Amino acid sequence: MSTIINARSPYYIKVEPASGTLSSASMQLFIYSGTFTTDKPGSPQYTISKDIIGSNNYVIYEITELIRDYLNTEYASFATDGVWVEADITLTKTVGSETQNLDYLSFDGYGYFEDGVNPRTLIDPVNTLVDSTTTGTTTAYKLIDSTQTFLTSVAIGDTVNNDTDTTETTITAIDSDTQLSLKNDIMTTGEDYRIIGTPNYTPQYLQSNTKIYFKQGTDIVFPVFSEPEPLIEFTTGGGANVFWEQVEDFWNLYDVSWGSTLNDIQVSDSTDSTQKIVYIRVTPTDSLITGDTITITSSVGTSQVTTLTLEAVCEPKYQELQVIFYNKFGALQIMPFYKKSVDSINTNSDNYKRNLMDFATDPTYNTEKHQIRQFHVTGKEAITMNTGFIQESFNEVIKQMMLSEQVWVDNGTEVLPITLNTKSLQFKKSVNDKLINYTVDFEYAFNKINDIR
């Protein structure tokens, strides 16, 4: 299980000695893609030295901006979705020295403020912190267990499950190593309980939506994380003439050797950072129908079961557009736009006023010449797209699309880079808006005239 750094959120390494007094530290930082053991470069990309501040017996490193230099994408060519990060640290003390070696896997993802600090160290959706039995005298709204060290093992907001009577509440305060305050009065002495933390884990399915809208004939692609080793099963009522396989890159195309829907896919973990995020491509989709499902079940760690439900969109009038972006997990994802789209162009230029007079004969000038002459004419095209009616759960997908730094549009003929002109958006709710459709403005991320030099 890798300790994962979300490179778009800060990650701090606190370096302190196991014993003694620290005076300085030097970090050699290796950042590389490929196989963990054999592809490590011979010399570090960065060497960073720091002295302690004041009476602190530690130093702090923040490394994500350095990591991001090695996470890049050339669409349809290659994508460095994940990199290994190794920090070899030498601590110089007032007497003697010591070394520390830290290893990470990093994606170009991020966490929200409310998610807490980096990184995602777990692959399990359930994080059992304590599994024990209460002791001592029963006290209202308290959990007492003389065998515990609550000050260092749990946090306010963690969930308390009473396994004796199957009730549940949350921790409101940590009174001491052996006593907790609870939101509800559910514990008495001698009862079995578990305390469940809210893990900042990396899920097996690297998208926030479990509904997948698709247009028949258009491939379905979604990312999974290899470390839980997910098993992927397809249930379709539309026939078995569908092929699917895991691919290393989002844009890998159909191969005749792929298996059919009669064969499940078992994703295996790898020590290759480029294979930690794998994509499942389903094609052709002409025979798939609304209600078909894809079930993803983890094989490693606490069981995760994710069911994706397909919904076919029938839209013969408008051109289908697929917006592709990096989501919060650092994986490429499709956001479909099926309804009305509008193309436009915006130009700008410089100009000057020139003299048209001809004094060679009688003073005259040519009325077909430009008195105001333009130069440096450039232009950018833009496109406004509509999602069509979607579930409220897609608010999260829209949010991640708007927070993405790399976005493309696939119009069925070519894939082009775009940027979002829409900088603010009011999220819609079915209780308020009934049917939910979003209109989003994009601008192509290049000048219309080829001026690459």
Secondary structure by P-SEA (a helix, b strand, c coil): ccccccccbbbbbbbbbccccccbbbbbbbbbcccccccccccccbbbbbbbcccccccccccccccccccccccccccccbbbbbbbbbbbcccccbbbbbbbccccbbbccccccccccccccccccccccccccccccbbbbccccccccccccbbbbcccccccccccccccccbbbbccccccccbbbbbbccccccccccccccbbbbcccbbbbbccccccbbbbbbbbcccccbbbbbbcccccccccccccccbbbbbbbcccccccbbbbbbccccccccccbbbbbbccccbbbbbbbbbbbbcccbbbbbbbbbccccbbbbbbbccbbbbbbbbbbbbbbbbcccccccccccccccccccccccbbbbbbbbcccccccaaaaaaaaaaccbbbbbcccbbbbbbbcccbbbbbbcccccbbbbbbbbbcccccccccc
